[in-house]
Amino acid sequence: MPGQEGIETIVKLRHQRPGVAIIAMSGGATHSKFYLDIAAKLGAHRVLTKPFTPADLIKMIDDVLAEKGLPPEAPKP
């Protein structure tokens, strides 16, 4: 994300769109668990540590949508 870090993005999103669901993903950095813990404390609904599969991400998106009362993501052909 040019110009800002993920933590900054979460803070801005929480301020501008308090109800938006956030899934934070690690950048694979040495301290990624530390940053993901902070992301969760700042309001990320879920966190994903790299490496993860596309199926892991889709499952997480579906879980967050279900919590929001929305239908799951439709599978792509």
Long-range contacts (C-beta under 8 A, 24 or more apart in sequence): 6-35, 6-39, 7-35, 7-38, 7-39, 7-42, 10-39, 10-42, 10-43, 10-44, 11-42, 14-42, 14-43, 21-45, 21-64, 21-65, 21-67, 21-68, 22-46, 23-47, 23-48, 23-57, 23-60, 23-61, 23-64, 24-48, 25-49, 25-50, 25-52, 26-50
